[in-house]
């Protein structure tokens, strides 16, 4: 299977959990972020829309926060899925995570009209709780870094 | 002047800085968040749209992050404006801030179809750098808390 044909984790979320504005494939008005493996790291790319500006020429911070967030929960799902012996697209439903906390440091103004690339590094801190460190690049420049703590979706969400 | 006639800080941002997807009054596709004083605290209310879900019934985390972010930069602008001897709508342009860092703790799933209320408490940590603590309520329930460090907009943004 070539890299290009590997599905994103969001492509195999159960339908009931595929509605997130940030990363739900069924949310037609949302960002539809897609997260894939790249070696032992995870990658999500997204090109902001014209309206996603802070001021003309720069991307607004909330979009970068959403990217770090959904990239992080997707990455945690991928990591636990792999730990459980599964890979994206093998027919097994992956676990779903929610965000316990989100932190973003805005390092530089993020230029608009450029594809953003979030690169994630995953750390297990508990069998049901994972930390994902993410760097966000725009045209190769590291404009933001962030991390989330993601927890396996609790019953209160179901 | 009654409370209801007091303008929001975003109503008096200079036009060039009124395009933010989160809080720009000129961004017709954005959230158009509005932040006002309530005593010595600041308040922003927003009712999420139908598409702003995490899963059906609950608001997605990126929207809450955007709310904490734009509410925070607006609050910082209001605080420095007041410190400089001005009030919203007195004809003086307020200072504009950018977010240096953003942190959000998601305390409970945030119910959809309910107005969100962000309540901010402001701390000056440097003449050009402010910290804003924010609690986000949905129907009176504190669903998230967050803080940002906001800095006066640097020349790299201009």
Interface residues (C-beta under 8 A of the other chain):
Chain A: X16 X17 X19 X20 X21 X22 X24 X27 X28 X29 X30 X51 X52 X53 X54 X55 X56 X58 X60 X61 X62 X63 X65 X66 X69 X70 X98 X99 X100 X101 X102 X103 X104 X105 X106 X108 X109 X156 X157
Chain B: X16 X17 X19 X20 X21 X22 X24 X27 X28 X29 X30 X51 X52 X53 X54 X55 X56 X58 X60 X61 X62 X63 X65 X66 X69 X70 X98 X99 X100 X101 X102 X103 X104 X105 X106 X108 X109 X156 X157
